[in-house]
């Protein structure tokens, strides 16, 4: 993986970690509030955006690796074989 993409992933990891820890320290949720789900849905949703970005980047990486390994050069047609069959 090129250096620029690796730096982006590490930067997103740092943002995700800091944002999650900051939200946990600011909200200081108790077990009762977490079981209600209202705080978790409202305040922890932005962290899921980063997880979606990572999932998309992972799919792109997997597809690009598969495309490189599975790509084969197309066979060139012979000069004697016509591309269009003549009509009778």
N, C-alpha and C positions, 0 to 999 in steps of 0.2 A: 504494500500500500504506500502510495507517495506520502511525502512528509506533510504536505498541506492538509490532506484528508486526515492523517493521523493526528495532527494538531487540532483540527476541528473536533474530532471525537473526544480527545482529551479535554478540550475546553468545555464541551457539552457535559462531560462527566463531572467536571469541577462545578459547573453551574447547577447541575442536578443535585449533587451532594450538598452544596451550600444552601440551595433553596429548600431542600427537604429538612435539613437541620435547623435552618432559620425558622421555618414554619412550625416545626415541633417545639422549638424553644419559645416562640412568641405565643403560640396558642396554648401550650402546655395542657393538652387534652387529657381528661380523665377517662377511665374505662367506660363510664356511663355515657359520656358525650360521644365517644367513638362508636359505641353500639347504636346510637341513634342514627348515625350516618350523615346527618345534615352538615356537620363540620367537615367531615372527610370529603364529601362530594363538593362542597363549596370551595374549600381552601387548598385541597391537595390535587385538584384537577390539573392545574398547570404543569405539575411534574409528569403527568401522563402524556403531555405533548412531547416532551423530550424522549419518552419511551417510544412513542410512535415514530419519531424521527429516526431513532436508532434502529427500529424494526425495518423501516424503509431503506435505510442505508445498508443494513445487513442483506436485505433482499437484492438490492442493486449489486452488492459485492459478490454474492453467490451467483447471480445471473451472469455477471461479467466473467467470473472464473469459468463457469460452464461454457460460455460462448467461446472463450479462448481455447479450451481443451477440446471442444466438440466441433470446432470449425474445420471444414475440409475444403480444399480448393475445388471449384466446379470443373468438371471435365469439359474440355473444349470440343466442339463438334468437328468431325472430319470435314475436309473441304469437299469430299465426294458425296457426303450426305446432304441433301437439300433441306433447308429449314422449313420450306413450305412445299407440301406435296402438290404436284400439278393436277389440275382437274381434267377428267377425260371427256 
